């Protein structure tokens, strides 16, 4: 029991160090990949509070001066927000294109998120990828 208390204390101490460095915010990278000709991936530094959702961090990033990041979303009462466009590029049903949410964690494994931008909780130092692709 004492060892689990010590482990919890050390974890809390480590987390508080990360939070103190970022004003209570967890840092992560947001990468936009749109797979269009002559387009390069764009990387942004973003932050979210512990337990904060991705759409909040994206909204703050879009409002930041000189971020050059924008997005639109639509709301569904059953499933939350759907990403419609990023930096002016929209998904299109006729072209069968959409914005896919990918996550690359500390283990460097790339996964498809099983929730959308209104439910996904970014983790410190991971990479969130908004990937324009086809279904």
N, C-alpha and C positions, 0 to 999 in steps of 0.2 A: 504494500500500500504506500509506503514511503517512497518507493522508487517511482510509482506512477505519479505521485504528487510532484516529485522532482522533475520528471519528464514533462509534465504539464507546465510547470514553472519555466523550464528552459524553452519550451515552445512559445509560451507567452512572451518571454523576454526577447526571443528572436523576432517574433512578429512585431513587437513594440519598437524594435530597432529599425525595421523596414518602414513602419508607419511614421516614425519620427523623421526619417530622412525625406519623406515625401509629403509632409504635412498631413498625415492621416490617410493618405491615398496609396493604393497599390499600383505600381507602374506596370504597364504591359505595352507591347507593340501592336499596332493595327496596320495591316498591310492590305492594300487594294490591288488586286490583279484583275485586269479587265480583258486580257487575251485578244485585244483589238490590234490591227496592224499599227506599227510605229508607236506602240504604247509600252511603257516600262512600269513595273510594279512601283507603287508609291508607299513609303513607310512613314508612319506617324507615331509619335510617342504619346501615349494616352495614360490616364489614371482613373481609378475607380475606388470608392470607399470599400472597405471590407463588407462583402455581402451585396454590394451595389451591382446593378445589372448593366449589360453592355449598352443598351440604348441610351442610358443616362450618360455614360462616358462618351459615346458618340455625339450626343447632343452638346455636351460641354466642349468637345473638340471642334465641332462645327461652328460654335459661337466664338471660339478663340480667335483673336486677331492673327492674321497671316497664317492660318492653318492650311488653307487651300483644300479643305475637306468639306464635303457637303453630302447629304443623303436625304431621301424621303422614305417614308414608310406608310403602310396602310394598317388599320387596326381591324382585327377580327375578334368578336366577343368570345369565341370559343378557344382560339389559339394564340391570341396576342398579336404583336406587331409583326408584319412581314416587310422585309426590306424591298423597296420598289426600285430605287435608283441610288447610285453612288457617283459622286462627282459628275452629275449630269447624264450618266448612262443608265437607262432603264432596262429592266427585263422585258421580254416581249413574248406573248403567247404564240404568235404566228411564227416567230423565229425559234421558238422553244428555248428561250434563254431566261436565266434567272441569276440572282445573287446567292451563292452558296456560302455557308458559314463553316469555315474550317478552323481547327485549333491545333497549334503545335506547342505542346507543353514542355516542361523542363527535360523530359526524357527524349525530346526531339521527334517523337512519333506524331504523325499527322493524322487527325481524326476528323470526321464530319460531326459537327455538334448535333446532339439529339433534341435540342430546343432552339428557339429563335432568339432574336436580339433582345426581346423584352423579358426573357427568362434566363439567358446565359449570364453567369457570374464569372467575370474575368479573374484569373489568378495572377499573383505577382510574377513578373518576368516571363510570362508566356507570350506567344505570338498568336493573335487573332487575325485570320485571313478572310477577307471578303473577296470571293472568287466568282467572277462573271463566267458562267458556263452554260452548257446546254443539257437538257434532259432527254 
